[in-house]
Amino acid sequence: MKATFPEIASQNTGVNLSSLTDEQLLTRYRDTRHRDYFSELVGRYQRELYSYLRRYLQDAELAEDAFQAAFLQVHLKCGQFEADRSFRPWLYTIATNQAIDAQRRSKRHRMVSLDRTSSTGGDDLGTLMDLLVSSEPNPTAQLNSEERRTWISDAVEQLPEGLRQVIDLVYFQELKYREAADVLGIPVGTVKSRVHAAVLKLTEMWNHSHPESP
């Protein structure tokens, strides 16, 4: 996937870009409009952000459009970036908004009611597979790591949109609950309850598809 954006000054910065943080790259791009800073940011996030949008939208073409639109907004709104913010959650907020817009434009947006009120403990929930595996003997041991990853990926895509969103952000993109809440514009408690509901649903799916041997 090749990202294309408005023409930006392209002179070499003479700086070791890999040594700069995301925030430093954005602020230097904001101040100088040197393309190198912007291109470095795009390169850092091209694979992971596109993967997130692909799972979110479940459509490769829409995901590419949303990715392009997200970084176009980064280009347009870099002057609004606050110095004390983290770039990654800000980018994911922009990208999620672009994905929502893409859904609306394609008339594929689905409204999902999530009234679950249960909550989990702290942010340290371990890996998603850990949550699906009890300490008792179970069929998971019969699967290798690649089979587990494939099963998890397929199962997450079958979740309702609201549950899939929080799993994408908290587990696949490794955002903290607070960051995921900011991205989705919902309370932290709602993020936690949706994570809990998603894990319960995935556990049900796992038990249904991998029954214990008699």
Buried (B, 14 or more C-beta within 10 A) or exposed (E): EEBEBEEBEEEEBEBEBEEBEBBBBBBBBBEBBBBBBBBBBBEBBBEBBBBBBBBBBBBEEBBBBBBBBBBBBBBEEBEEBEEEEBBBBBBBBBBBBBBBBBBEEEEEEEEEEBEBEEBBEEEEBEEBBEBBBEEEEBBBEEBEEEEBEEBBEEBBEEBBBBBBBBBBBBBBBEBBBEBBBBBBEBEBEBBBBBBBBBBBBBBEBBEEEBEEEE
